Amino acid sequence: MIRLFFLIPIIMCAIWWWYLTNRGYSLKQGLKGFIYILLFNAIIIGFFVMMIFVTST
């Protein structure tokens, strides 16, 4: 499961890109959304990594 964490931001960014193109927005207009997606996923993945180290002892 841990080895697949890199797929979460890729899938979320792909969905965001699809949404932008369907609504007629440019990638430049949706850049803030990509940043939010990456920050959110970094926090989630960081939490899970921390929990792995906390519970591994």
WOBELLIN-V488770 format. One record per backbone hydrogen bond with DSSP energy under -1.0 kcal/mol. CO is the residue of the C=O (numbers start at 1). NH is the residue of the N-H. Records with the same first field share a line. If there is no record, write none. Layout:
CO=NH, NH
This chain:
1=4
2=5
4=7
5=8
7=11
8=12
9=13
10=14
11=15
12=16
13=17
14=18
15=19
16=20
17=21
18=22
19=23
20=25
26=30
30=34
31=35
32=36
33=37
34=38
35=39
36=40
37=41
38=42
39=43
40=44
41=45
42=46
43=47
44=48
45=49
46=50
47=51
48=52
49=53
50=54
51=55
